[in-house]
């Protein structure tokens, strides 16, 4: 795709995030299955439903730009999720695995927060306030998820540290 305008860049990044959310939809059930903590498992399951809704809202953003939803392979999210997948294959204590799962999930959240913030700003600059509002809503949700994961980490990482004793 040729990049001749901010609109082109916006759509390229939007396709990237559409794919990233699809990757998350595939990864979150595996992460939930591997989680030892019921709280962590529930957090992953809830975020899966939220991610599905986010991907639907991205379809709405495509429509606002008179575009069909398309994906572009998101290599950034692919790498983050591959690292998490490798960790899940390790022979690792259950509490330590929960800590690793949280770390992997937060890497993904931080990536999404960065991209959604950029997309929202591009939409504002392009005068697409409705798209900017949708993207801000997703950005807020990603931030809330990150805060929930941090709270879980503060609890579960202590349990992982105890396994050292």
C-alpha positions in Angstrom: 0.0 0.0 0.0 1.3 3.4 -0.9 1.4 5.9 1.9 0.7 9.3 0.5 -1.4 10.8 3.3 -2.2 10.7 7.0 -5.4 8.9 6.0 -3.4 6.2 4.3 -1.2 5.8 7.4 -4.3 5.8 9.6 -5.9 3.0 7.6 -2.6 1.0 7.5 -2.4 1.2 11.3 -6.1 0.4 11.7 -5.6 -2.8 9.6 -2.7 -3.7 11.8 -4.8 -3.3 15.0 -7.7 -5.2 13.5 -5.3 -8.1 13.0 -3.8 -7.6 16.5 -7.2 -7.8 18.1 -7.9 -11.0 16.1 -4.6 -12.5 17.4 -5.6 -11.6 21.0 -9.0 -13.3 20.5 -7.1 -16.5 19.6 -4.5 -16.1 22.4 -6.7 -15.2 25.4 -8.5 -18.6 25.7 -5.1 -20.3 25.8 -3.9 -17.9 28.4 -7.0 -18.4 30.5 -6.6 -22.2 30.2 -3.0 -22.0 31.5 -3.8 -19.6 34.4 -3.7 -21.2 37.8 -5.4 -18.3 39.5 -9.2 -18.2 39.2 -9.0 -14.4 39.3 -6.5 -14.3 36.5 -8.5 -16.8 34.4 -11.6 -14.7 34.9 -9.8 -11.5 33.9 -8.6 -13.2 30.7 -12.1 -14.5 29.9 -13.6 -11.0 30.5 -11.0 -9.4 28.4 -11.7 -11.9 25.6 -15.3 -10.7 25.4 -14.2 -7.0 25.6 -11.6 -7.7 22.8 -14.4 -9.2 20.6 -16.4 -6.0 21.1 -13.4 -3.9 20.3 -12.8 -5.6 17.1 -16.5 -5.0 16.2 -16.0 -1.3 16.9 -13.0 -1.3 14.7 -15.3 -2.5 11.9 -17.4 0.6 12.6 -14.3 2.8 12.3 -13.5 1.2 8.9 -17.1 2.0 7.8 -16.7 5.7 8.9 -13.8 5.8 6.4 -15.8 4.0 3.7 -13.5 1.1 3.9 -14.1 -2.6 4.3 -12.5 -4.2 7.4 -9.2 -5.7 6.3 -6.2 -6.9 8.2 -2.5 -6.4 7.8 -0.3 -8.8 9.7 0.6 -7.2 13.0 4.1 -8.3 13.5 4.4 -6.4 16.8 1.6 -8.3 18.4 2.7 -11.5 16.8 6.1 -11.2 18.5 4.6 -10.3 21.8 2.2 -13.2 21.7 4.9 -15.6 20.5 7.0 -14.8 23.5 4.0 -15.5 25.8 3.3 -18.8 24.0 6.9 -19.8 24.5 6.6 -19.1 28.2 3.5 -21.2 28.5 5.4 -24.2 27.0 8.1 -24.0 29.7 8.2 -26.4 32.7 7.3 -23.7 35.3 5.7 -23.4 38.7 2.0 -22.5 38.5 2.4 -19.3 40.5 5.4 -18.3 38.4 3.5 -19.0 35.2 0.7 -16.7 36.4 3.2 -14.0 36.9 4.6 -14.6 33.4 1.1 -14.6 31.9 0.4 -11.2 33.5 3.6 -9.9 32.1 2.8 -11.1 28.7 -0.7 -9.7 28.8 0.6 -6.3 30.0 3.1 -6.2 27.1 0.2 -6.7 24.7 -1.9 -4.1 26.5 0.9 -1.5 26.4 1.3 -2.1 22.7 -2.4 -1.6 22.2 -2.5 1.5 24.3 0.3 3.0 22.3 -1.3 2.3 18.9 -4.8 3.2 20.0 -3.5 6.5 21.3 -1.9 7.2 17.9 -5.0 6.1 16.0 -7.2 8.4 18.1 -4.9 11.4 17.4 -4.8 10.6 13.7 -8.6 10.4 13.6 -8.8 13.8 15.4 -6.4 15.4 12.9 -8.4 14.0 10.0 -11.5 15.6 11.4 -13.1 12.2 12.1 -14.5 12.9 15.6 -16.8 9.9 15.7 -13.9 7.6 14.9 -11.7 9.4 17.5 -14.4 8.8 20.1 -14.7 5.1 19.3 -10.9 4.8 19.5 -10.8 6.7 22.8 -13.3 4.3 24.2 -11.2 1.3 23.2 -8.1 3.1 24.6 -9.9 3.7 27.9 -10.8 0.0 28.1 -7.2 -1.1 27.4 -6.0 1.2 30.2 -8.6 -0.3 32.6 -7.5 -3.8 31.7 -3.9 -2.8 32.3 -4.8 -1.5 35.7 -6.6 -4.7 36.6 -3.6 -6.7 35.5 -1.4 -4.5 37.7 -3.6 -5.1 40.7 -3.5 -8.9 40.0 0.3 -8.8 39.6 0.7 -7.1 42.9 -1.1 -10.0 44.5 0.0 -13.0 42.3 3.7 -11.9 42.0 4.0 -12.2 45.8 2.8 -15.8 45.5 5.3 -16.4 42.8 8.1 -15.0 45.0 7.1 -17.3 47.8 7.8 -20.3 45.6 11.4 -19.2 45.7 11.6 -20.1 49.4 
